[in-house]
Amino acid sequence: MKLSHFGFNLPEELLAEYPSEHRDESRLMVIDRKKQTIEHKLFKDLIDYFNEDDVLILNNTKVFPARLYGNKEKTGARIEVFLLRELNEEQRLWDVLVDPARKIRIGNKLYFGDDDTLVAEVIDNTTSRGRTLRFLFDGSYKEFRKKLTELGETPLPKYIKRKVEPEDEERYQTIFAKNEGAVAAPTAGLHFSKHLLKKLEIKGVNFAEVTLHVGLGTFNPVEVEDLSKHKMDSEELEINSKAVEIVNKGIKDKRRVCAVGTTAMRAIESSVSSNGMLNEIEGWTNKFIFPPYDFSIANCMVTNFHTPKSTLLMMVSAFAGHDLIKKAYAEAIKEKYKFYSYGDAMLII
């Protein structure tokens, strides 16, 4: 399939600026691949589709406050610094994006906070907007990370035009977030409330937690018509023995095994054994899933509504079938479902 197969007109007002008032009361579109049907529900109705010993695979990555604002030395120009990943803990080197990039050159210093106790020096250019920074800070590594957290802001996606509000700190994080390292939330997981998870647990549903630290590469536009030529950025991944045991038992027992989100799906599809079982892994993945693709682990998926020509839409189309997704998205636009990070959800069975 080609890039142009994934284009559609998305009205701007359907991009969600805010989450639903209650996590589990966002809307849920249920797609049945076998029956080729579309139903409209609320997210809390998800429980009706799961039984004892079914499996939900959750991405427990935690978003860190990756967006900082600093001032350039001498000129005082305000510069946005987006932390992508830590390169070296000892030397406090970070891979970042800067905006506006044209003003930031090797050797420049940036000052953060009212007291300027945190300073960063630009030591390398990586891409047009990418830089490597060395942070200068008098204090232990623990104090340094605490300072970054204090000065950082919840990294809401750029399509959200409003300012970050206090509630975003909690709502742009899943309730099962544990392992810090993501610069964007695994958004399908945002719909789960403590109450819903408890009800699923009481029903006997098993939870397998994996970690895939979501990077900004997930949102990079695809710029080639031939999808096989698109390269995904690598993201850090860990699947432990406990998760493997839960998932593989679900597969063997022919239970519903559901990946919550494209990130959980990408994680499990990055570590499949020759006999179609899940393996332990600790490493990185740059796996790009687009149609046609044979999925090995999950037979069910929860996902949000994605933007045109995105890699996320391509994965969902590979899982549900391109024609069915096209039909579902047309229905979603007609019914005014909310799209993207804070938007509504879809269950594909």
One Martini backbone bead per residue (centre of mass of N, CA, C, O) as a GRO file, in nm:
protein
  349
    1MET     BB    1   0.101   0.033   0.012
    2LYS     BB    2   0.029   0.375   0.014
    3LEU     BB    3   0.022   0.684   0.143
    4SER     BB    4  -0.244   0.783  -0.012
    5HIS     BB    5  -0.438   0.566   0.137
    6PHE     BB    6  -0.419   0.763   0.426
    7GLY     BB    7  -0.606   0.981   0.331
    8PHE     BB    8  -0.798   1.250   0.498
    9ASN     BB    9  -1.058   1.453   0.614
   10LEU     BB   10  -0.991   1.655   0.906
   11PRO     BB   11  -1.150   1.825   1.120
   12GLU     BB   12  -1.022   2.043   1.348
   13GLU     BB   13  -1.254   2.013   1.574
   14LEU     BB   14  -1.165   1.692   1.628
   15LEU     BB   15  -0.933   1.791   1.789
   16ALA     BB   16  -0.831   1.728   2.104
   17GLU     BB   17  -0.783   1.957   2.373
   18TYR     BB   18  -0.942   1.767   2.569
   19PRO     BB   19  -1.042   1.561   2.790
   20SER     BB   20  -1.248   1.384   2.934
   21GLU     BB   21  -1.379   1.414   3.237
   22HIS     BB   22  -1.378   1.099   3.228
   23ARG     BB   23  -1.189   0.852   3.133
   24ASP     BB   24  -1.437   0.618   3.091
   25GLU     BB   25  -1.627   0.849   2.908
   26SER     BB   26  -1.544   0.801   2.656
   27ARG     BB   27  -1.560   0.705   2.350
   28LEU     BB   28  -1.663   0.385   2.180
   29MET     BB   29  -1.552   0.202   1.914
   30VAL     BB   30  -1.680  -0.104   1.775
   31ILE     BB   31  -1.492  -0.355   1.598
   32ASP     BB   32  -1.588  -0.624   1.382
   33ARG     BB   33  -1.415  -0.820   1.168
   34LYS     BB   34  -1.606  -1.057   1.106
   35LYS     BB   35  -1.887  -0.882   1.084
   36GLN     BB   36  -1.841  -0.580   0.996
   37THR     BB   37  -1.891  -0.395   1.254
   38ILE     BB   38  -2.046  -0.097   1.416
   39GLU     BB   39  -2.016   0.049   1.743
   40HIS     BB   40  -2.162   0.255   2.012
   41LYS     BB   41  -1.982   0.361   2.302
   42LEU     BB   42  -1.833   0.339   2.610
   43PHE     BB   43  -1.546   0.270   2.765
   44LYS     BB   44  -1.675   0.112   3.014
   45ASP     BB   45  -1.789  -0.121   2.811
   46LEU     BB   46  -1.536  -0.300   2.775
   47ILE     BB   47  -1.605  -0.526   2.987
   48ASP     BB   48  -1.811  -0.685   2.790
   49TYR     BB   49  -1.543  -0.807   2.611
   50PHE     BB   50  -1.453  -0.959   2.883
   51ASN     BB   51  -1.296  -1.241   3.038
   52GLU     BB   52  -1.177  -1.486   3.190
   53ASP     BB   53  -0.828  -1.490   3.104
   54ASP     BB   54  -0.794  -1.255   2.974
   55VAL     BB   55  -0.581  -1.006   2.794
   56LEU     BB   56  -0.398  -0.713   2.894
   57ILE     BB   57  -0.177  -0.490   2.725
   58LEU     BB   58   0.043  -0.270   2.895
   59ASN     BB   59   0.189   0.052   2.893
   60ASN     BB   60   0.418   0.163   3.164
   61THR     BB   61   0.497   0.424   3.077
   62LYS     BB   62   0.650   0.744   3.163
   63VAL     BB   63   0.603   1.075   3.159
   64PHE     BB   64   0.811   1.343   3.111
   65PRO     BB   65   0.897   1.683   3.157
   66ALA     BB   66   1.026   1.777   2.839
   67ARG     BB   67   0.950   2.087   2.856
   68LEU     BB   68   1.157   2.371   2.809
   69TYR     BB   69   1.257   2.707   2.924
   70GLY     BB   70   1.496   2.933   2.791
   71ASN     BB   71   1.789   3.146   2.793
   72LYS     BB   72   1.994   3.324   2.610
   73GLU     BB   73   2.282   3.436   2.604
   74LYS     BB   74   2.279   3.792   2.612
   75THR     BB   75   1.985   3.809   2.458
   76GLY     BB   76   1.741   3.634   2.609
   77ALA     BB   77   1.618   3.437   2.436
   78ARG     BB   78   1.350   3.232   2.389
   79ILE     BB   79   1.378   2.873   2.447
   80GLU     BB   80   1.291   2.565   2.330
   81VAL     BB   81   1.324   2.250   2.513
   82PHE     BB   82   1.332   1.909   2.398
   83LEU     BB   83   1.346   1.615   2.556
   84LEU     BB   84   1.443   1.297   2.441
   85ARG     BB   85   1.742   1.188   2.552
   86GLU     BB   86   1.966   1.022   2.739
   87LEU     BB   87   2.320   0.970   2.692
   88ASN     BB   88   2.470   1.078   2.976
   89GLU     BB   89   2.471   1.077   3.309
   90GLU     BB   90   2.750   1.186   3.402
   91GLN     BB   91   2.755   1.431   3.171
   92ARG     BB   92   2.469   1.536   3.101
   93LEU     BB   93   2.357   1.422   2.826
   94TRP     BB   94   2.139   1.551   2.558
   95ASP     BB   95   1.875   1.494   2.347
   96VAL     BB   96   1.741   1.762   2.143
   97LEU     BB   97   1.503   2.018   2.085
   98VAL     BB   98   1.491   2.336   1.912
   99ASP     BB   99   1.307   2.661   1.966
  100PRO     BB  100   1.465   2.834   1.767
  101ALA     BB  101   1.725   2.694   1.579
  102ARG     BB  102   1.883   2.931   1.434
  103LYS     BB  103   1.993   3.048   1.729
  104ILE     BB  104   2.145   2.761   1.774
  105ARG     BB  105   2.480   2.704   1.871
  106ILE     BB  106   2.775   2.607   1.912
  107GLY     BB  107   2.847   2.725   2.253
  108ASN     BB  108   2.593   2.788   2.359
  109LYS     BB  109   2.396   2.927   2.624
  110LEU     BB  110   2.151   2.810   2.868
  111TYR     BB  111   1.892   2.942   3.083
  112PHE     BB  112   1.725   2.821   3.384
  113GLY     BB  113   1.526   2.982   3.556
  114ASP     BB  114   1.532   3.237   3.785
  115ASP     BB  115   1.837   3.144   3.906
  116ASP     BB  116   2.027   2.986   3.698
  117THR     BB  117   2.114   2.683   3.805
  118LEU     BB  118   2.054   2.602   3.506
  119VAL     BB  119   2.279   2.489   3.253
  120ALA     BB  120   2.342   2.491   2.890
  121GLU     BB  121   2.547   2.333   2.643
  122VAL     BB  122   2.631   2.340   2.313
  123ILE     BB  123   2.796   2.052   2.136
  124ASP     BB  124   2.573   1.974   1.904
  125ASN     BB  125   2.459   1.873   1.585
  126THR     BB  126   2.200   1.655   1.445
  127THR     BB  127   1.981   1.841   1.327
  128SER     BB  128   1.802   2.106   1.244
  129ARG     BB  129   1.675   2.081   1.562
  130GLY     BB  130   1.908   1.925   1.672
  131ARG     BB  131   2.073   1.867   1.995
  132THR     BB  132   2.353   1.872   2.214
  133LEU     BB  133   2.350   1.869   2.570
  134ARG     BB  134   2.517   2.020   2.851
  135PHE     BB  135   2.465   1.999   3.182
  136LEU     BB  136   2.491   2.253   3.441
  137PHE     BB  137   2.525   2.133   3.789
  138ASP     BB  138   2.511   2.184   4.137
  139GLY     BB  139   2.495   1.845   4.199
  140SER     BB  140   2.333   1.577   4.200
  141TYR     BB  141   2.163   1.367   4.001
  142LYS     BB  142   1.900   1.379   4.163
  143GLU     BB  143   1.884   1.692   4.168
  144PHE     BB  144   1.886   1.731   3.865
  145ARG     BB  145   1.620   1.573   3.802
  146LYS     BB  146   1.446   1.748   3.985
  147LYS     BB  147   1.493   2.010   3.827
  148LEU     BB  148   1.379   1.919   3.559
  149THR     BB  149   1.093   1.865   3.671
  150GLU     BB  150   1.035   2.153   3.774
  151LEU     BB  151   1.090   2.299   3.482
  152GLY     BB  152   0.906   2.121   3.347
  153GLU     BB  153   0.664   2.019   3.098
  154THR     BB  154   0.402   1.897   2.970
  155PRO     BB  155   0.415   1.717   2.650
  156LEU     BB  156   0.218   1.833   2.459
  157PRO     BB  157   0.100   1.838   2.170
  158LYS     BB  158   0.111   2.079   1.916
  159TYR     BB  159  -0.200   2.078   1.840
  160ILE     BB  160  -0.219   2.200   2.116
  161LYS     BB  161  -0.275   2.544   2.167
  162ARG     BB  162  -0.283   2.549   2.448
  163LYS     BB  163  -0.207   2.570   2.759
  164VAL     BB  164  -0.081   2.430   3.019
  165GLU     BB  165  -0.243   2.248   3.272
  166PRO     BB  166  -0.258   2.103   3.576
  167GLU     BB  167  -0.427   1.843   3.476
  168ASP     BB  168  -0.216   1.730   3.268
  169GLU     BB  169  -0.024   1.582   3.459
  170GLU     BB  170  -0.243   1.352   3.499
  171ARG     BB  171  -0.393   1.305   3.207
  172TYR     BB  172  -0.092   1.258   3.060
  173GLN     BB  173  -0.138   0.980   3.227
  174THR     BB  174  -0.137   0.683   3.326
  175ILE     BB  175  -0.236   0.482   3.601
  176PHE     BB  176   0.019   0.265   3.513
  177ALA     BB  177   0.256   0.442   3.547
  178LYS     BB  178   0.629   0.382   3.605
  179ASN     BB  179   0.842   0.411   3.361
  180GLU     BB  180   1.055   0.643   3.292
  181GLY     BB  181   1.081   0.784   2.922
  182ALA     BB  182   0.856   0.949   2.797
  183VAL     BB  183   0.735   1.213   2.549
  184ALA     BB  184   0.471   1.035   2.521
  185ALA     BB  185   0.170   0.908   2.536
  186PRO     BB  186  -0.014   0.610   2.575
  187THR     BB  187  -0.330   0.692   2.483
  188ALA     BB  188  -0.515   0.440   2.522
  189GLY     BB  189  -0.457   0.431   2.843
  190LEU     BB  190  -0.616   0.699   2.938
  191HIS     BB  191  -0.915   0.551   2.973
  192PHE     BB  192  -0.825   0.428   3.235
  193SER     BB  193  -0.959   0.351   3.535
  194LYS     BB  194  -0.955   0.230   3.845
  195HIS     BB  195  -1.240   0.111   3.835
  196LEU     BB  196  -1.211  -0.051   3.570
  197LEU     BB  197  -0.967  -0.225   3.651
  198LYS     BB  198  -1.106  -0.357   3.892
  199LYS     BB  199  -1.340  -0.491   3.732
  200LEU     BB  200  -1.154  -0.663   3.555
  201GLU     BB  201  -1.015  -0.812   3.784
  202ILE     BB  202  -1.274  -0.942   3.906
  203LYS     BB  203  -1.334  -1.094   3.627
  204GLY     BB  204  -1.023  -1.215   3.549
  205VAL     BB  205  -0.837  -1.027   3.421
  206ASN     BB  206  -0.523  -1.000   3.268
  207PHE     BB  207  -0.207  -0.829   3.326
  208ALA     BB  208   0.034  -0.702   3.092
  209GLU     BB  209   0.351  -0.553   3.127
  210VAL     BB  210   0.501  -0.307   2.928
  211THR     BB  211   0.791  -0.128   2.777
  212LEU     BB  212   0.751   0.181   2.583
  213HIS     BB  213   0.931   0.455   2.490
  214VAL     BB  214   0.794   0.727   2.376
  215GLY     BB  215   0.858   0.901   2.089
  216LEU     BB  216   0.852   1.139   1.833
  217GLY     BB  217   0.869   0.939   1.589
  218THR     BB  218   0.570   0.852   1.582
  219PHE     BB  219   0.501   1.161   1.450
  220ASN     BB  220   0.642   1.135   1.201
  221PRO     BB  221   0.632   1.202   0.890
  222VAL     BB  222   0.548   1.066   0.590
  223GLU     BB  223   0.761   1.114   0.279
  224VAL     BB  224   0.680   0.838   0.135
  225GLU     BB  225   0.500   0.646  -0.082
  226ASP     BB  226   0.693   0.419  -0.008
  227LEU     BB  227   0.673   0.252   0.290
  228SER     BB  228   0.942   0.077   0.282
  229LYS     BB  229   1.120   0.365   0.311
  230HIS     BB  230   1.043   0.402   0.597
  231LYS     BB  231   1.184   0.537   0.904
  232MET     BB  232   1.204   0.455   1.226
  233ASP     BB  233   1.245   0.531   1.531
  234SER     BB  234   1.393   0.447   1.814
  235GLU     BB  235   1.276   0.243   2.096
  236GLU     BB  236   1.249   0.164   2.414
  237LEU     BB  237   1.254  -0.185   2.546
  238GLU     BB  238   1.043  -0.399   2.775
  239ILE     BB  239   1.016  -0.759   2.843
  240ASN     BB  240   0.915  -0.972   3.080
  241SER     BB  241   0.850  -1.282   3.218
  242LYS     BB  242   0.567  -1.218   3.325
  243ALA     BB  243   0.439  -1.120   3.061
  244VAL     BB  244   0.501  -1.371   2.893
  245GLU     BB  245   0.335  -1.570   3.059
  246ILE     BB  246   0.055  -1.437   3.029
  247VAL     BB  247   0.040  -1.424   2.718
  248ASN     BB  248   0.104  -1.725   2.643
  249LYS     BB  249  -0.138  -1.839   2.793
  250GLY     BB  250  -0.353  -1.689   2.626
  251ILE     BB  251  -0.279  -1.822   2.358
  252LYS     BB  252  -0.306  -2.124   2.436
  253ASP     BB  253  -0.617  -2.068   2.552
  254LYS     BB  254  -0.769  -1.884   2.346
  255ARG     BB  255  -0.774  -1.590   2.421
  256ARG     BB  256  -0.809  -1.265   2.477
  257VAL     BB  257  -0.555  -1.057   2.322
  258CYS     BB  258  -0.486  -0.718   2.427
  259ALA     BB  259  -0.376  -0.429   2.283
  260VAL     BB  260  -0.288  -0.121   2.437
  261GLY     BB  261  -0.201   0.008   2.173
  262THR     BB  262   0.054   0.072   1.949
  263THR     BB  263   0.290   0.033   2.151
  264ALA     BB  264   0.221  -0.249   2.252
  265MET     BB  265   0.219  -0.377   1.971
  266ARG     BB  266   0.512  -0.307   1.896
  267ALA     BB  267   0.645  -0.455   2.125
  268ILE     BB  268   0.540  -0.752   2.072
  269GLU     BB  269   0.629  -0.756   1.758
  270SER     BB  270   0.950  -0.731   1.848
  271SER     BB  271   0.909  -1.034   2.022
  272VAL     BB  272   0.907  -1.313   1.830
  273SER     BB  273   0.878  -1.630   1.792
  274SER     BB  274   0.874  -1.896   1.569
  275ASN     BB  275   0.589  -1.995   1.732
  276GLY     BB  276   0.423  -1.724   1.819
  277MET     BB  277   0.569  -1.608   2.070
  278LEU     BB  278   0.668  -1.447   2.350
  279ASN     BB  279   0.951  -1.251   2.434
  280GLU     BB  280   1.208  -1.148   2.585
  281ILE     BB  281   1.319  -0.794   2.633
  282GLU     BB  282   1.616  -0.567   2.594
  283GLY     BB  283   1.586  -0.258   2.406
  284TRP     BB  284   1.522  -0.192   2.062
  285THR     BB  285   1.281  -0.027   1.829
  286ASN     BB  286   1.192   0.010   1.451
  287LYS     BB  287   0.915  -0.084   1.398
  288PHE     BB  288   0.707  -0.112   1.097
  289ILE     BB  289   0.350  -0.112   1.061
  290PHE     BB  290   0.200  -0.234   0.757
  291PRO     BB  291   0.033  -0.301   0.490
  292PRO     BB  292   0.085  -0.609   0.497
  293TYR     BB  293   0.018  -0.799   0.816
  294ASP     BB  294   0.122  -1.047   1.053
  295PHE     BB  295  -0.006  -1.119   1.350
  296SER     BB  296   0.100  -1.299   1.653
  297ILE     BB  297  -0.044  -1.213   1.937
  298ALA     BB  298  -0.282  -1.028   1.892
  299ASN     BB  299  -0.671  -1.025   1.871
  300CYS     BB  300  -0.669  -0.730   1.997
  301MET     BB  301  -0.766  -0.365   2.014
  302VAL     BB  302  -0.664  -0.053   2.150
  303THR     BB  303  -0.749   0.279   2.022
  304ASN     BB  304  -0.718   0.561   1.868
  305PHE     BB  305  -0.762   0.843   1.673
  306HIS     BB  306  -0.601   0.917   1.374
  307THR     BB  307  -0.408   1.070   1.157
  308PRO     BB  308  -0.325   1.140   0.861
  309LYS     BB  309  -0.060   0.948   0.742
  310SER     BB  310   0.000   0.773   0.984
  311THR     BB  311   0.156   0.510   1.141
  312LEU     BB  312  -0.089   0.440   1.319
  313LEU     BB  313  -0.298   0.399   1.096
  314MET     BB  314  -0.143   0.172   0.953
  315MET     BB  315  -0.155  -0.034   1.179
  316VAL     BB  316  -0.466  -0.046   1.209
  317SER     BB  317  -0.513  -0.135   0.913
  318ALA     BB  318  -0.357  -0.402   0.941
  319PHE     BB  319  -0.552  -0.520   1.165
  320ALA     BB  320  -0.859  -0.447   1.041
  321GLY     BB  321  -0.853  -0.323   0.772
  322HIS     BB  322  -0.877  -0.081   0.542
  323ASP     BB  323  -1.184  -0.065   0.475
  324LEU     BB  324  -1.292  -0.064   0.767
  325ILE     BB  325  -1.140   0.190   0.861
  326LYS     BB  326  -1.254   0.384   0.655
  327LYS     BB  327  -1.546   0.351   0.750
  328ALA     BB  328  -1.501   0.424   1.051
  329TYR     BB  329  -1.389   0.713   1.002
  330ALA     BB  330  -1.635   0.826   0.860
  331GLU     BB  331  -1.818   0.777   1.107
  332ALA     BB  332  -1.655   0.945   1.314
  333ILE     BB  333  -1.693   1.216   1.169
  334LYS     BB  334  -2.003   1.216   1.163
  335GLU     BB  335  -2.009   1.161   1.498
  336LYS     BB  336  -1.783   1.337   1.637
  337TYR     BB  337  -1.524   1.230   1.704
  338LYS     BB  338  -1.229   1.227   1.881
  339PHE     BB  339  -0.892   1.308   1.816
  340TYR     BB  340  -0.617   1.176   1.938
  341SER     BB  341  -0.473   1.196   2.243
  342TYR     BB  342  -0.765   1.317   2.377
  343GLY     BB  343  -0.944   1.116   2.253
  344ASP     BB  344  -1.103   0.865   2.139
  345ALA     BB  345  -1.206   0.517   2.106
  346MET     BB  346  -1.100   0.182   1.996
  347LEU     BB  347  -1.237  -0.148   1.935
  348ILE     BB  348  -1.072  -0.445   1.818
  349ILE     BB  349  -1.214  -0.787   1.738
   0.00000   0.00000   0.00000
